[in-house]
Amino acid sequence: MARLIAFDVDSTLLRVESLDTAIEAALATREDKAAAKGRLHEITRAGMSGSMALRDSLEARLQLAALDRDGVASVAEQLRHRLTPGMAPLLRRLRERGDSLHAVSGGFADLLEPVLGDLGFGHGDIHANRFVWDADRVSGLDTGYPLSRNGGKAEILNTISKRADETIMVGDGMTDFEAYEAGAADRFIGFGLIAKRDVVIAACEWSGARYVRSVDDLAKALGV
């Protein structure tokens, strides 16, 4: 059986939220950094739980701090050391089994491509948002790309899974569950090791989807 497994990235393959890590770095010298970080995390939680539209959450976070190329490059390098423990060996085992692995993220390729390359994802296996640049500063995001909006992960999966006998979505947030709910994935596995979101747990209980709290349990759910 040809399986395609799509992994969310932030708080799944990584033990952090990549965009938040970049914004926190940009806020570091501000006098109001504590309040701004608090607001940042509120916006992220709202977007990941589904109580705020994904695009609104992304745009609101980008408005909190000015990101530039040097800062983005620096954080992209830091993220290479923020892997969720145990994920890299699991990905190797899945590839050895013959599974096709893709990274499908609401985060930004500019931040994620180096670490995803380390994890064995090729260019065609990485699906993520893109910053819009004004010279050396981020001025926004590409709103024409599916992953900038709710329901975008289902669109991506429908495009890349045509040859798969089974498609599995793994992630911590409601945007991941949405892909399964829309019928773009045959199975959803909620991943709660890094970020436990009650709304995702409830969605799994309601739908009969699997919810795991460790990489070992994720491996078992994936049959390796």
Rosetta blueprint (number, residue, H / E / L):
1 M L
2 A L
3 R E
4 L E
5 I E
6 A E
7 F E
8 D L
9 V H
10 D H
11 S H
12 T H
13 L H
14 L E
15 R L
16 V L
17 E L
18 S H
19 L H
20 D H
21 T H
22 A H
23 I H
24 E H
25 A H
26 A H
27 L H
28 A L
29 T L
30 R L
31 E L
32 D L
33 K H
34 A H
35 A H
36 A H
37 K H
38 G H
39 R H
40 L H
41 H H
42 E H
43 I H
44 T H
45 R H
46 A H
47 G H
48 M H
49 S H
50 G L
51 S L
52 M L
53 A L
54 L H
55 R H
56 D H
57 S H
58 L H
59 E H
60 A H
61 R H
62 L H
63 Q L
64 L L
65 A L
66 A L
67 L L
68 D E
69 R H
70 D H
71 G H
72 V H
73 A H
74 S H
75 V H
76 A H
77 E H
78 Q H
79 L H
80 R L
81 H L
82 R L
83 L E
84 T L
85 P L
86 G L
87 M H
88 A H
89 P H
90 L H
91 L H
92 R H
93 R H
94 L H
95 R H
96 E H
97 R H
98 G L
99 D L
100 S E
101 L E
102 H E
103 A E
104 V E
105 S E
106 G E
107 G E
108 F E
109 A H
110 D H
111 L H
112 L H
113 E H
114 P H
115 V H
116 L H
117 G H
118 D H
119 L L
120 G L
121 F L
122 G L
123 H H
124 G H
125 D H
126 I E
127 H E
128 A E
129 N E
130 R L
131 F E
132 V E
133 W E
134 D E
135 A L
136 D L
137 R E
138 V E
139 S E
140 G E
141 L E
142 D L
143 T L
144 G L
145 Y L
146 P H
147 L H
148 S H
149 R L
150 N L
151 G L
152 G H
153 K H
154 A H
155 E H
156 I H
157 L H
158 N H
159 T H
160 I H
161 S L
162 K L
163 R L
164 A L
165 D L
166 E E
167 T E
168 I E
169 M E
170 V E
171 G E
172 D L
173 G L
174 M H
175 T H
176 D H
177 F H
178 E H
179 A H
180 Y H
181 E H
182 A L
183 G L
184 A L
185 A L
186 D L
187 R E
188 F E
189 I E
190 G E
191 F E
192 G L
193 L L
194 I L
195 A L
196 K L
197 R L
198 D H
199 V H
200 V H
201 I H
202 A H
203 A H
204 C H
205 E H
206 W H
207 S H
208 G L
209 A L
210 R E
211 Y E
212 V E
213 R L
214 S L
215 V H
216 D H
217 D H
218 L H
219 A H
220 K H
221 A H
222 L L
223 G L
224 V L
